[in-house]
Amino acid sequence: MDVKQVLDRVTLDDVQLRDYSHICIGGSARRILAPQSIDELRVIMPWLSERGYLAVGGASNLLFPDYYDGYVLLDERLPRNVAFENGVVNVTANTNVNVMLMKLSLVHAGGFEFLAGIPAHIGGVVKMNAGAYGRSIQSLIHSIEVIDADGKRGILAVDEVRFGYRTSSLTEYIVSVNMLPEEKDHNMILDDVRRNIASRRASQPLQLPNLGCIFKNPPYESAGKLIDECGLKGHRIGDAMVSDVHANFIVNMGKANYADVMKLIDHIREVVSSERGIELELEIEVVR
Ligand code: EPU
């Protein structure tokens, strides 16, 4: 397949990044590409790697600008699959976490319930080593199938990747992940999923567009608690507001834009720094 032909075939013309963003913010980009097969992906990968690109999955942790002068690679049209054999789960990177949980519960494959309610694709969860309730995805990973900058498929064993708190050393494009589940009864899994979603619903503003926790928790602190104690719940710039349910969430009250959110992030940082002497570090990825 000729690169130019594939590029023309997979380019989306009439989409805005806000259509993918979980906080409903973001304009157009230089070029938005949605390959429909791994072969197409492999053909365009060298071209993209040369120029630099932004991989977008569930976009639940990405803040997009009004115009992104770069290349966006969407996973939405690639094949999706959740497979389970010989005790190993293989999930394509573009699988929604909650869909994965439901499918795995049918084969009594558990251990992922801490992710319930996170509106992400599993590829993004692996890339940022996401987690909750003191757990991170790293502890369940066996290996990761990637496509490197030359377009070659490869398998990285988990110990070939360095994982940290909400971070990893992965630079290749993630195609799928092999994970080692815990054997758990179907109903037990569903009970834990329901419980975790209920506790998120009780403590997080899930019904408003948001990007999850904005800041990482400083050591032995909760960023939400710190921001709350600084009296910033409900603080609003334009249509971006510090959630009054959980202060480490910024919610879009209508037509918030990138600038509103960035100004609010800066304000929160300034107040927490001056009142508590703590420098908050972003958990979300700001696309510039
Ligand atoms: N709290 C407040 N005010 C607030 C928010 C929290 O007083 O506005 C208090 C809570 O009452 C609780 C403590 O702070 O006593 C911790 O709050 P929470 O249980 O919500 O935990 P968190 O540290 O704020 C972390 C993760 C969340 C994850 C929850 C539950 C980070 C940065 N945050 O939140 O992850 O859902 O634990 O496990 O790791 C995310 O990563 O996007 C995210 C939401």
Residues whose N, C-alpha, C, O or C-beta is under 5 A from the ligand:
A	BS01	EPU	G131 A132 Y133 G134 S203 L211 G212 C213 F215 K216 N217 S222 G224 K225 D228 V245 H246 A247 N248
